[in-house]
Amino acid sequence: MLFGNNYLEVDIEPETLGAHMAAISAMDIACFDIKGKALSTPIWNLLGGKFRDRIPVYSSLVQHHLTPERDVEKVLARM
């Protein structure tokens, strides 16, 4: 259960089967965000620190008719 718990103890587990994982993930990220703000540190630091300077990106706009360049433009427009 989330409510009533110490927000610095980030550990959310569904109490029943079939819980929607996107909602659980959103709550998990929100708790990490609260904890990071309370400790004045970014979430990546709470998760163990920096491991690399760059990461590959995957686009899932599911528009197969687009060229890779147009796909990149659409992704950048959403950021």
Residue pairs with C-beta under 8 A, 6 or more apart in sequence:
1 15
2 12
2 27
2 31
7 31
7 34
7 35
7 38
8 35
8 38
10 28
10 31
10 32
10 35
10 46
12 24
12 27
12 28
12 31
14 24
29 43
32 43
32 46
32 47
33 43
35 46
36 42
36 43
36 45
36 46
39 46
44 50
57 75
59 71
59 72
59 75
61 71
61 74
61 75
63 71
63 74
66 74
